[in-house]
Each structure stands twice: as structure tokens, then as C-alpha cells.
Amino acid sequence: MADIRNQCSMTFQYREPGGHRPEDIGSGVELVRNDGKFLPIPSEGDSVTLIVDGKAKSFKVDSRHFSYDIGGLCAVNVVVTDILEDELARRLKE
């Protein structure tokens, strides 16, 4: 069985509220850790915190797109958008 590390990646893209096309806000993140465990893929509606330009920023997942290659490669594009501060505050306690 082929080693799937470095063959599955997730890229986060940002879309402005009301915008039509997202733009990349980070490079691909490997979905398989060195110990062989998978990182979770956030679902639509989930909130995520990403490091953008050296600062932590929270977003809401708007959509996901999965691309597969017959050779076993996979890529996940996660589109995020702004999240209201009060909505984020209701989701977690810091």
C-alpha cells in the first residue's frame, strides 16, 4: 500500500461576504501527520482560527471542495468567510 503522507492536503481560501471568488490565505496543510493519523477537516458552519500574516484570525467555514486523482492524490479546499465576534464568543470560552 502506498504511503499517503504528502499526498493529501487542505488549503484554506477566504471569500469576502457577498464575494464571488475566494483567494488563497495559506499554503496546503498535509492532512496526514507523521504518526499516520489524519487531521480533522472542518465542516460547513464550523469556526476555525488560522494564522494569517502572523496573527490568529477566526473565520466561519462557508464551503468545502474535494478533488481526487486516480493516482491517489487528494486536495481539500476549505472556503472561509468572516465570523461575527458575538457568534464566535457564543462558540467558545477563552
PyMOL commands that set and color helices and strands:
alter all, ss='L'
color gray80, all
select helices_A, chain A and resi 85-91
alter helices_A, ss='H'
color red, helices_A
select strands_A, chain A and resi 8-14+23-24+29-30+47-52+55-68+74-82
alter strands_A, ss='S'
color yellow, strands_A
deselect
rebuild
show_as cartoon
